[in-house]
Amino acid sequence: MASTREFCENGFVVKDIFGCTELIQECLDKLTLIASRGLERKFSNLSNLGDLLVSCFNEDKESYVGLLKAFANSPTVQNFASLPGVIALARELGVNEPSLVTPPILHVVKDELILNREKVFTPAHQDVVSTRGSIGQLVFWIPLHSIENSNYGIEAWPGSHILGELPSTTSGFGHTVSKDFIPDGNPAYLEMNVGQVVAFSQYLVHQTHTEGKFRLAVSFRFNDALDTEWAKRKYFCAFDRTTNVNEYNDARERAPKQSKDYFRNLATRPTN
Ligand SMILES: O=C(O)CCC(=O)C(=O)O
């Protein structure tokens, strides 16, 4: 109950989640493995992982973006959204039947890895503008390491969630709360330990802190599938899926030979 009270007052709550630390370790190992192109490497430290990503980025930026997507879509990363402690917290904070808005998304912040500053350093914004799902929609944000006083954490204006959807303008990020409507006072910097998550309302005004060295975090959002008001809006959600069938059409010509080789190799692969 204490979490609910704190959440209703501030619009966010930071909580330890059982099993989160182990999942984070698995994620860091997996990212190290993928970024080192399948060489069996274990995560050693954050700075090494940062350097490894910088070398991938410098080699080929498009491929680097694909690599991050491939990692973010791994079941290991997706597991954050099904940790029993996460589901229990969502229910405690009013989301009775959690329904994912999008799969978990990865956020990487490091000076040498920035393709578009405006997308990475989010300005003061409310997530509701880009999602518009059920009213109690909750955002979970999970750093993959501790976030001390200035390591590209997130900053939030406590209590801003009760202001509803504030007027916003378009920005390089997508949208930002209009200047005159940014809540008074300084935002709170959310310090977090490994294994902690922050759950916040889609109405909370928040932004990315612009100082730090290297930061990795995962976020995802839950609508409440039992929300009757949302049901009346036909479960609408502004996020949508798209497909791109026009890229890599030449792969079709290579497919007959490739697939023959692929299955031959798979059938004769040594089992362990
Ligand atoms: O990771 C960040 O810095 C920003 C995340 C964020 O604002 C969001 O997920 O809504």
The ligand as a MOL file (V3000), in Angstrom:
LIG
                    3D

  0  0  0     0  0            999 V3000
M  V30 BEGIN CTAB
M  V30 COUNTS 10 9 0 0 0
M  V30 BEGIN ATOM
M  V30 1 O 15.7190 6.9590 -21.1760 0
M  V30 2 C 15.4970 8.1530 -21.2570 0
M  V30 3 O 16.3470 9.0060 -21.0710 0
M  V30 4 C 14.1420 8.6820 -21.5470 0
M  V30 5 C 13.0810 7.6900 -21.4090 0
M  V30 6 C 11.7610 8.3270 -21.4980 0
M  V30 7 O 11.5870 9.5010 -21.3900 0
M  V30 8 C 10.6010 7.5030 -21.7000 0
M  V30 9 O 10.7740 6.2830 -21.8440 0
M  V30 10 O 9.5030 8.0510 -21.7340 0
M  V30 END ATOM
M  V30 BEGIN BOND
M  V30 1 2 1 2
M  V30 2 1 2 3
M  V30 3 1 2 4
M  V30 4 1 4 5
M  V30 5 1 5 6
M  V30 6 2 6 7
M  V30 7 1 6 8
M  V30 8 2 8 9
M  V30 9 1 8 10
M  V30 END BOND
M  V30 END CTAB
M  END
